[in-house]
Structures are given as C-alpha cells and as structure tokens.
C-alpha cells in the first residue's frame, strides 16, 4: 500500500474557500463516485476536503 506524503493539488486553495464551497465540492465528488467515477484523484481530493472541514470545526 502506498501512502501519500503531500496533499492533493485541490488542497492548496482550500484555505481561500468557504466551508460551504468545500461541502458542495465534497457532495459533487460523492455523486460522481456514486455514478462509478472512482478516480484516485477524486478520492484523494475528497479526503483532503474532509480533513480540512474537520480542522475548521475544531
């Protein structure tokens, strides 16, 4: 198993985006994955968004 040592490219601009924008993007990725589009980059971006939202809620 390979672990990433850096965040996805989408994570670089997360600090400049609102939590609502991040939640909408997370939901969009969820719908894409539900439709069978399970790209690794989408999964990584979704994980990074989830981590950022968790960090903000602390």
URWO-V431138 format. One record per helix or strand of 3 or more residues. SS is the DSSP state (@ for helix, = for strand). FROM is the first residue (numbers start at 1). TO is the last residue. If there is no record, write none. Layout:
BEGIN
SS;FROM;TO
SS;FROM;TO
END
This chain:
BEGIN
@;9;16
@;19;34
@;40;57
END
